[in-house]
């Protein structure tokens, strides 16, 4: 049994709100409306050691690679020392800003996204169902698929 709940209609985002990538990924994933979103901001709600070990195993990566030490100063001991798995769990619990990339879980798939737009790609979101057109063609300004939420254009240029 997995220690982080999974459901066919649920997406779980594990991120740190202390990082720009984490915040932007949260913005992208929260735009997906056809799935229930569970977010775990590790800056506010730390994961257990078991959960981190499980995530690393499912990502097929060592725990160390879930962290990024690029933005810390060169004289910081964390940048040069080598630790064991338990040490890395404690580091990420105490320094959530070191999470290298947000992690998304959907059904049995787990992915660490390096770019916030990958969050939507991972879930199969494809530009709101718009057809690609040549630049001289008229743009689509009405709903073309289910579950889109277009704001209808008022008649005669009136504003509401």
Secondary structure, DSSP 8 states (H G I E B T S, - for coil): --SS---TTEEEEEE-TTSHHHHHHHHHHHT--SSEEEEEETTTS---HHHHHHHHHHHTS-GGGGB--TTS-TT-HHHH----HHHHHHHHHH-GGGB-S-EEEETTEEEE-SSTTHHHHHTT--GGG-----TTS----S--STT-------GGG---
